Amino acid sequence: MNVLLSKVAFRAATSLLATALCPLAAIAETSSAPVVTERTRATLVVGADAAAPGAPIAVALRLQLKPGWHTYWRNPGDSGEPAVVTLRVGEREYKGPDMWPVPERIDLAGIVSYGYHGDVFLPTRVVAPAGVVPGATLPIEAKATWLVCEKVCVPEHGRFTVSLPMAVDVPATTSGSPFNPEPLQPLPAQFSKTAGGWNLRVPAASADAGGAIVAAYFFPERGDLIDHSAPQSLDRSGSGIVLGMDAAPAMAEAPSELRGILAITQQRADGTRQTRYFRIAAQP
């Protein structure tokens, strides 16, 4: 099957995607020229129309993916590669992304990856040089690589430039925007190594608020700890929950801290379900 659409079809798909995601598009104040492939529209976007000397700048690689295609989280899972962004702001270089939205669990014929569909913002925190005076123009340059997959995987890359006028003061980026994701609530947790993998324990007082727990899933930051394609077992007890995870084929040594995102699905009193996401930095 030919997985590549014609340019005409891709423009139509991109137009529909942009219409559906117009609230996000309105947030991006300044954008580079796009790098457009038959799968992706990539831009460097800045969440302001000016920068202040010595102040943070909200910058993100924005990937608008054609329906059916996905890209990857910081830990891509069983396959894939995360995006890599190198930014130059004045004389300083930054490596990113350094903030990652909550990923999806993507299961393709038993191969489980962590990543994103649709419209993806991958932010990197940068700072405007203190020596650039108001009234001057600050160029922000970036080069990026990313991998997109459907039935096949295609590596993509681009170079981007955005120029911002310098001002005396600019408003801070709102927390919860695509450029500055809302920090996840931390949950206290402990982990232990078992004969076949890992157990993650979360106390009941922390986990149960919001309804009865019906499902849970842990997205580890490291890719060498668990077998991503194996199911994660959930054990509920009065003392909390225990999530059992099979080890990766080449089982790594126990880390000093098990970091990642825990998704907990709960059933409310009215029968509806909600999934909440928590930051985990579990101790042994």
C-alpha positions in Angstrom: 0.0 0.0 0.0 1.3 3.5 -0.9 1.2 5.4 2.4 2.2 8.7 0.9 -0.6 11.1 0.0 -0.5 13.5 -2.8 0.4 17.1 -2.0 -3.2 18.2 -2.8 -4.7 15.6 -0.5 -2.2 16.6 2.3 -3.1 20.3 1.9 -6.8 19.4 2.3 -6.0 17.3 5.4 -3.9 20.0 6.9 -6.6 22.6 6.3 -9.2 20.4 8.1 -6.7 19.8 11.0 -6.0 23.5 11.4 -9.7 24.3 11.5 -10.4 21.7 14.1 -7.5 23.0 16.2 -8.0 26.8 15.8 -7.9 27.4 19.6 -4.3 26.1 19.6 -3.4 28.0 16.5 -4.6 31.3 18.2 -2.1 30.8 21.0 1.0 30.8 18.8 1.9 34.5 18.5 4.9 34.1 16.2 5.8 31.3 13.8 8.6 30.4 11.5 8.1 29.5 7.9 6.8 25.9 7.8 8.7 22.8 6.7 6.0 20.7 5.0 6.2 17.1 4.0 3.5 14.7 2.8 3.0 13.7 6.5 3.8 16.7 8.6 3.7 20.5 8.8 6.5 21.6 11.2 7.1 25.1 12.5 9.0 26.8 15.3 6.5 28.8 17.3 6.9 31.4 20.1 4.2 32.2 22.6 4.7 36.0 22.3 5.2 38.7 19.8 8.2 40.2 21.6 10.9 39.3 24.1 12.4 41.2 27.1 16.2 41.2 27.9 17.0 38.4 30.4 13.4 37.1 30.4 12.2 33.5 29.5 10.9 32.9 26.0 8.3 30.2 25.3 9.5 28.3 22.3 8.2 25.0 20.9 8.6 22.7 17.9 5.1 22.3 16.6 4.3 19.2 14.5 0.9 19.0 12.8 0.6 15.4 11.7 -1.6 14.0 9.0 -4.3 11.7 10.4 -3.0 8.2 11.1 0.6 9.3 11.7 2.3 9.7 15.1 5.5 10.9 16.6 7.2 10.0 19.9 7.5 10.9 23.6 10.9 11.2 25.4 10.8 7.4 25.9 9.4 6.1 22.6 8.6 2.6 24.0 9.3 -0.5 21.9 10.2 1.4 18.8 10.8 4.9 17.5 13.0 7.9 18.4 12.1 11.2 20.2 12.4 14.5 18.6 15.7 16.4 19.0 15.8 20.2 18.8 18.9 22.5 19.0 18.1 26.1 19.4 20.5 29.1 19.2 19.4 32.3 21.0 22.0 35.0 20.7 25.3 33.3 21.6 23.8 30.5 23.7 22.7 27.0 22.5 19.9 25.0 24.0 19.0 21.4 23.7 15.4 20.2 23.7 12.7 19.5 24.0 12.8 19.8 27.8 9.1 19.7 28.4 6.9 16.8 27.1 3.1 16.6 27.0 1.5 13.5 28.4 1.9 10.7 25.8 -0.6 8.2 24.4 0.0 4.4 24.5 0.1 3.4 20.9 -0.3 -0.3 20.2 0.4 -1.4 16.6 0.1 -5.2 16.2 1.5 -5.8 19.7 4.3 -3.3 19.4 3.7 -0.6 22.0 5.1 2.9 21.6 4.5 6.1 23.5 3.8 9.2 21.5 1.4 11.6 19.9 -1.1 12.1 17.1 -2.6 15.3 15.7 -1.2 18.7 16.8 1.9 18.4 19.0 3.8 21.2 20.8 7.3 20.2 22.1 8.6 23.1 24.2 12.1 24.1 25.1 12.9 26.7 27.8 15.2 29.5 26.6 16.1 32.9 27.9 16.6 36.2 25.9 20.1 37.6 26.2 20.4 40.3 28.8 22.6 42.4 26.6 20.1 42.8 23.7 18.5 46.2 24.1 14.8 47.0 23.6 14.1 48.0 20.0 16.6 45.5 18.6 15.6 42.3 16.9 16.4 38.9 18.4 16.8 35.9 15.9 16.0 32.5 17.2 17.4 29.7 15.1 16.6 26.0 15.4 17.4 22.7 13.7 15.3 19.7 14.6 14.9 16.0 13.7 11.8 13.9 14.4 10.4 10.5 13.4 6.9 9.9 12.2 5.3 6.5 11.7 2.1 5.0 10.3 2.6 1.6 8.5 6.1 2.8 7.8 8.4 5.2 9.7 10.0 8.2 8.0 12.7 10.4 9.6 12.2 14.1 9.0 14.2 17.2 9.7 14.0 21.0 9.4 15.7 24.3 10.0 13.7 27.2 11.4 14.1 30.9 12.2 11.9 33.3 14.1 12.8 37.0 14.7 11.4 38.8 17.8 11.5 42.5 18.5 12.9 43.3 22.0 10.7 45.2 24.4 11.1 46.5 27.9 8.7 44.0 29.3 6.4 41.2 28.1 3.8 39.1 29.9 4.7 35.7 31.2 3.4 32.6 29.4 0.3 31.2 31.0 0.7 27.9 32.8 -1.3 25.3 31.0 -0.7 26.6 27.5 1.0 24.3 24.9 4.2 26.2 25.5 4.1 25.8 29.3 2.2 22.6 30.2 0.5 22.5 33.6 2.8 20.7 36.0 1.4 17.3 36.9 0.5 16.7 40.5 3.1 14.5 42.2 2.1 11.2 43.9 4.2 9.6 46.6 5.2 6.1 45.5 7.6 3.3 46.1 9.0 0.7 43.8 10.7 -2.7 44.2 12.4 -5.1 41.9 10.8 -8.5 41.6 11.9 -11.8 40.0 10.3 -10.8 36.7 10.2 -7.1 36.8 9.0 -4.2 38.9 6.3 -3.3 41.4 5.1 0.3 41.8 3.1 1.1 45.0 0.9 4.1 45.5 -0.8 4.7 48.9 -4.6 4.6 49.0 -4.9 8.1 50.4 -3.1 9.4 47.4 -4.6 7.2 44.7 -8.3 6.9 45.6 -9.4 10.6 45.6 -11.8 11.0 42.7 -13.5 7.6 42.6 -12.9 3.9 42.5 -9.8 3.0 40.5 -10.6 0.7 37.5 -7.3 1.0 35.5 -3.8 2.3 35.8 -0.8 2.6 33.5 2.8 3.8 34.1 4.8 5.5 31.4 8.5 5.3 32.5 10.9 8.0 31.5 13.6 5.4 30.9 13.2 3.0 28.0 15.4 0.1 29.4 13.3 -0.9 32.5 10.0 -2.5 31.5 8.6 -4.6 28.6 6.4 -1.9 27.1 4.3 -4.4 25.1 3.5 -6.6 28.2 0.3 -5.8 30.1 0.7 -4.0 33.5 -1.2 -5.8 36.3 -3.3 -3.7 38.8 -3.7 -5.0 42.3 -6.1 -2.9 44.5 -6.1 -3.3 48.3 -6.9 -1.2 51.3 -3.4 0.1 51.5 -3.4 1.4 47.9 -2.6 0.1 44.5 0.3 -2.0 43.2 1.1 -1.9 39.6 3.2 -4.9 38.3 5.4 -4.5 35.2 7.4 -7.1 33.4 11.1 -6.3 33.0 12.7 -5.3 29.7 14.3 -8.2 27.8 17.7 -7.0 28.9 16.8 -6.1 32.5 18.5 -3.0 33.7 19.9 -2.5 37.2 17.4 -0.9 39.7 17.5 2.9 39.4 17.9 5.1 42.4 14.5 6.7 41.5 11.8 5.4 39.2 10.5 8.4 37.3 7.6 8.7 34.9 3.8 9.4 34.5 1.1 7.4 36.1 -2.3 7.4 34.4 -5.2 6.4 36.8 -8.7 5.8 35.5 -11.5 6.1 38.0 -15.2 5.6 38.0 -17.3 8.3 39.5 -20.5 7.8 41.5 -22.6 8.6 38.4 -20.9 5.8 36.4 -18.7 8.0 34.2 -15.0 7.6 34.1 -12.1 10.0 34.2 -8.4 9.5 33.6 -6.0 11.6 35.6 -2.2 11.9 35.2 0.4 12.2 38.0 4.1 12.8 38.2 6.0 9.9 39.8 9.4 9.9 41.3 9.2 6.6 43.2 11.8 5.7 45.8 13.0 2.1 46.6 
